[in-house]
């Protein structure tokens, strides 16, 4: 076939020799690029057979065949009679120079467009991979060395992964904690002193903690103002928690306070945090090297923490690569293809290479341990365990689904996993998604997506009648706020 092709070119006009030579060079370059990207994905596959049966494997075979044919054609053209051979050589050199110039121009242009953000490098809206493990380690070591355990607002915790330190202040004194490690209005305030019988405990994440607003504007503080005088709302919310950590926070820290009502409040993202094992994978750009508990289910569907004892931060930072971290394969946010591979470190110097592997990432192998079904099963078990644990200790549980920006237009309106878990499993709950609809869309959330003062106030007002009824020992039925009438209506019976 190659002889026939070269024969056609030889018998044609000399311009065809130049065209065919240029085409052969460009084909070699394009096929070489495809082969390079395919080989990068091969390094992420479990075996050669698995790679060859995948789309990248088929592409690599096609690229190799293309290179072989194009190289053969080019060699024959360069070896033709002296006149045509010289034309082919000039065309070959010119085409190579064109490829080099275009490549350099593209690389320079991409470097101009490159923007460094806290969670990585971006070209336009595309976040470039890989993430560099050593960069995270270096950044975390610096942040870790700047403070000691007496200064940190967020501390390592052997069970919870991390928690709020007692009598602490965050950077810029934006948030402060009580002597017991709860968010409060005054640093070092002793909340246990003078507590009456009316106590409401909250466990949750940053939306419950009240991130982006002063304590007085958090929905915890607003709810306390609405409740009868003498009732205290104890805010056990912690930044970055998943549903699993909320449940464990209750087990570890709340029962000794003997609250009458315990509220577990979560957003959609907290469902997926439950399936992670490391804080810095949940929050790209974070410099906190914390592990977190990772639940799995035993054959009887009971919750078991698979990674106890948790790896210490110093041990995390001493690990050679992210792939060597224990239980990292059970982290839903861990994608092997997104992290650097030492054998390809020189190629990572090219922004163009990084952009291409970001646009065409390696396919992730199926991991049953982080599947959608497993996510729903583990979170269902955690929520049910919370309800049972609170009830057994004589308190009244209340599970609350908190809305977040993606629950409202212009984002797609579909039933989120959090709501699905609650509704499909008959878990009594309060869905406050309609609650914020009484607040103008532009005023619901603060700059980074947490509740604004108006949003916090709306959440508190929607919770107030339900919490008050439970404090009075009312029915275990859960109410869902009607945004038009502003009054609660019965949704379904609880357990």
C-alpha positions, -999 to 999 in steps of 0.1 A, spaced: 0 0 0 28 24 9 47 16 -23 15 23 -43 9 56 -25 45 67 -30 43 57 -67 13 80 -72 31 109 -55 62 103 -76 43 104 -108 25 136 -99 36 172 -101 63 183 -77 38 204 -57 20 172 -47 53 159 -32 54 190 -10 17 186 0 21 149 8 54 155 27 37 182 48 7 160 54 29 132 65 48 154 90 15 169 104 1 134 107 31 122 126 28 151 150 -9 147 156 -7 109 160 23 115 184 3 138 205 -26 113 206 -2 85 215 14 107 243 -20 114 259 -30 78 256 1 66 272 -5 90 301 -38 73 306 -22 39 304 -2 47 335 -35 50 354 -50 17 342 -48 -15 362 -33 -36 334 -23 -35 297 -53 -56 287 -77 -32 305 -59 -3 287 -61 -18 253 -98 -25 257 -105 11 267 -110 41 243 -75 55 251 -61 21 243 -78 19 209 -67 55 202 -31 46 210 -32 17 186 -47 39 159 -21 66 166 8 41 165 -5 27 131 -8 63 118 28 71 129 41 40 112 23 47 79 32 84 78 68 77 87 71 52 59 56 75 34 78 104 45 109 82 43 101 71 8 94 107 -3 127 119 11 145 91 -8 130 98 -42 150 113 -71 172 142 -64 148 170 -75 117 156 -57 138 145 -27 151 181 -22 116 195 -24 104 169 1 133 177 25 125 214 24 88 207 29 96 184 58 118 211 75 92 238 69 64 217 83 85 208 114 92 245 120 55 253 116 46 227 142 73 241 166 62 277 161 25 269 166 34 248 197 55 276 212 29 302 204 2 281 220 22 275 251 30 312 255 -6 322 250 -18 296 276 8 309 301 -6 344 297 -41 331 303 -31 310 333 -46 321 366 -36 307 400 -65 304 425 -65 289 460 -79 256 447 -55 253 417 -44 267 383 -71 277 358 -72 285 321 -105 301 316 -131 280 335 -110 249 333 -91 238 364 -59 222 354 -47 188 366 -27 174 381 -27 186 416 8 184 431 11 166 463 44 182 473 29 216 468 1 208 492 26 193 517 49 224 516 19 248 520 4 228 548 37 226 567 41 263 566 5 269 578 9 242 604 42 257 617 27 292 620 6 282 650 5 257 678 -24 239 695 -30 268 718 -36 292 689 -56 272 664 -93 278 662 -97 244 645 -80 215 662 -73 179 653 -97 154 670 -90 116 673 -127 107 666 -142 136 647 -112 145 625 -113 181 636 -133 203 660 -134 238 675 -109 245 702 -120 259 736 -117 296 743 -103 304 708 -105 331 682 -102 326 645 -80 347 623 -90 384 626 -112 374 656 -140 368 632 -153 339 652 -148 330 688 -156 299 709 -167 293 744 -147 275 772 -164 243 760 -156 247 723 -189 260 710 -194 290 688 -206 319 710 -206 357 712 -177 360 736 -144 343 737 -140 320 767 -177 323 777 -187 295 801 -219 283 787 -226 257 813 -228 283 840 -264 293 847 -281 270 822 -317 264 829 -338 234 819 -346 247 784 -317 237 762 -316 232 724 -285 217 709 -275 221 672 -251 199 653 -242 208 617 -216 223 594 -207 259 585 -243 268 577 -252 259 613 -220 274 627 -229 307 610 -200 313 587 -198 347 570 -219 365 597 -213 377 632 -226 354 659 -256 376 667 -268 372 630 -264 333 629 -297 314 629 -287 298 662 -286 332 679 -317 343 661 -336 312 672 -326 317 708 -341 352 707 -374 339 695 -377 311 721 -391 318 756 -367 337 779 -343 313 796 -340 289 766 -305 285 754 -294 274 719 -261 256 720 -242 258 687 -221 226 682 -218 233 645 -183 229 630 -169 241 597 -167 215 570 -185 186 587 -203 158 569 -234 141 582 -212 114 597 -192 139 618 -225 156 629 -237 123 643 -204 116 660 -202 152 674 -236 145 690 -224 112 705 -191 126 718 -200 161 730 -238 167 734 -254 142 758 -237 156 789 -256 189 783 -289 171 785 -307 192 759 -345 188 754 -342 191 717 -313 182 694 -313 195 658 -291 179 631 -291 203 602 -273 195 569 -270 207 533 -267 185 502 -230 186 502 -227 171 536 -241 139 523 -211 135 500 -186 146 527 -196 115 546 -179 95 519 -146 112 522 -116 104 544 -95 136 542 -104 173 546 -81 186 519 -98 164 493 -132 177 503 -119 213 501 -93 218 473 -69 245 483 -72 238 520 -40 237 540 -53 216 569 -39 181 567 -68 164 586 -81 129 582 -118 123 590 -137 93 600 -150 71 572 -180 49 579 -189 17 562 -216 -8 568 -212 -43 582 -233 -72 569 -261 -62 594 -261 -26 580 -245 -13 612 -221 17 610 -184 9 615 -156 34 613 -130 18 590 -101 41 595 -98 43 633 -73 54 646 -72 84 623 -38 91 607 -21 121 624 -15 154 605 23 150 608 20 115 593 -1 128 565 25 153 556 53 127 557 36 105 532 54 103 499 24 107 476 -14 111 480 -18 75 466 0 62 497 -24 76 522 -43 49 541 -80 45 529 -76 72 503 -93 49 477 -124 51 499 -125 89 496 -152 99 471 -133 131 462 -100 112 454 -95 108 417 -61 92 409 -59 109 375 -61 143 391 -29 139 410 7 141 397 27 111 387 65 113 392 73 96 358 56 125 340 70 154 360 88 170 331 57 170 309 38 189 337 60 219 329 39 224 298 6 243 303 -6 229 270 -1 193 282 -19 200 314 -48 216 296 -51 186 273 -52 160 301 -77 182 319 -100 184 289 -96 147 282 -92 131 317 -87 95 323 -118 75 330 -122 65 366 -126 29 375 -159 20 392 -155 19 430 -185 3 447 -175 17 481 -183 52 469 -213 45 447 -245 65 448 -263 35 465 -236 32 491 -236 70 497 -274 69 504 -271 37 525 -244 51 548 -260 85 552 -294 68 559 -278 47 586 -261 78 601 -293 98 602 -313 69 617 -286 63 643 -287 99 653 -325 98 658 -322 66 678 -293 78 699 -311 111 708 -344 94 716 -327 68 738 -312 96 759 -346 112 765 -341 142 741 -362 150 711 -344 147 677 -351 170 648 -335 164 614 -334 195 592 -326 199 555 -310 233 550 -312 248 515 -281 262 498 -276 282 466 -279 252 442 -314 245 455 -328 276 437 -329 289 401 -311 293 378 -298 259 389 -317 227 378 -347 219 400 -343 182 409 -346 162 440 -313 162 458 -298 131 474 -303 145 509 -340 150 504 -342 117 486 -327 99 516 -351 115 540 -383 111 520 -376 76 506 -368 62 540 -395 78 561 -371 98 583 -391 125 600 -376 159 590 -381 195 582 -372 207 547 -365 244 548 -360 249 511 -394 268 508 -384 289 538 -358 311 520 -382 319 491 -397 346 513 -363 364 511 -354 381 478 -330 359 458 -303 385 459 -304 387 497 -305 350 507 -268 343 507 -235 360 516 -206 363 492 -193 328 496 -227 310 496 -236 309 533 -266 325 547 -268 363 549 -282 379 580 -316 379 563 -312 343 553 -303 333 588 -333 352 602 -356 334 578 -343 300 589 -347 309 625 -383 320 620 -392 288 602 -377 267 629 -391 285 658 -427 271 659 -415 235 654 -388 238 681 -412 255 705 -438 227 700 -411 200 707 -399 219 738 -435 218 751 -436 180 745 -458 182 714 -464 156 687 -435 141 670 -450 151 636 -427 173 616 -438 206 601 -429 220 567 -431 258 565 -455 272 540 -438 303 525 -471 319 516 -489 316 549 -458 316 571 -473 289 594 -464 253 597 -484 225 582 -482 187 590 -462 167 565 -460 131 579 -457 113 612 -422 107 626 -410 76 643 
